[in-house]
């Protein structure tokens, strides 16, 4: 009877976690589909039909990015709106009691992969940045400015959430036997070297980027919100002095047929989440446990430079103002003590469950419970996703050009020309979406 009880409980737990946890379009399928122009439409169609993932924020973020790269800006706005609604609902629940955020410590979860994804601070920021660009490409610069204001507002909750997580980490550390050292990077952790990168260590924070603020300054200036444009410009330059070239006065004399051309270039795909399994010591208890810690793979299909040529100004390098990989590493570095603590709690919980199963069901019951929990963990890790289609790099430039001139964007050994229409009033905004060398889309809008 006791043995049946243990096996039955373990089976129910495994079934609960396994049901519906694997999305129809995997990370590998998504990346393969985005790699070629010819396969993007099919990938989008598959994701639209994937009902198993429509409650996930990452699903809508990835779909929004694919729509944008495919010049389907209205659909992209709708997809980002779905992602925003999921995040708003989470933040509303957490706002009632910030202790709900600490509930994510996972003391009752068997796997890191069981956690619900709500985006990191930089992903939440960039959700609004990319959506603002959608509005801009539709010629709605007022709508773009609204999105950039929402981008800034979103950061306030991330700060409160981060503070609560740090507080909860300390509380949990005091409760766990063995007082594990969560401040040191564990030996054998695949992210150890990247987290010690000088650029990562020098970053001001893990959620603000110069690209978002520079774009905010540009679109708000076009929409005649001068005050907000100036504020955004100062923040962009404070985050990266390279942003100053975007706002530098033109060296060419103003002429009736000369306009400003802004060039936005997105390249590559951001680091994909994965899970590391490493042995971790608990010295005071004289034993090791196995931790499942989040890790990040290398960015995919990124390039090292973007140059812009205009007949009036010649060729110049476009500054890389968005470095998503560095922001991801910075976030992981800041949250590593929390992640180690959560993993210790999970490992302890699994040990307790296995011990209870063994006490009630004998050796076979304990073994069966351990196997089922391992199977459950592996299955849940298949749905451990993030915003895989998020651009890894963002470049922003301003050049002067005459109406009728062709501005050339050079990147990854390829060149793409865009002619400035004769009927342009004040300027032009060019968007280059580089998902891979085989999938590059170029679009422009005049203002």
Beta strands, then each sheet from edge to edge (+ up, - down):
strand 1: 258-267
strand 2: 273-282
strand 3: 287-296
strand 4: 306-310
strand 5: 314-317
strand 6: 319-323
strand 7: 393-402
strand 8: 406-411
strand 9: 414-419
strand 10: 427-436
strand 11: 439-446
sheet 1: 6+ 7- 1+ 10+ 11-
sheet 2: 2+ 3-
sheet 3: 5+ 4- 8+ 9-
end
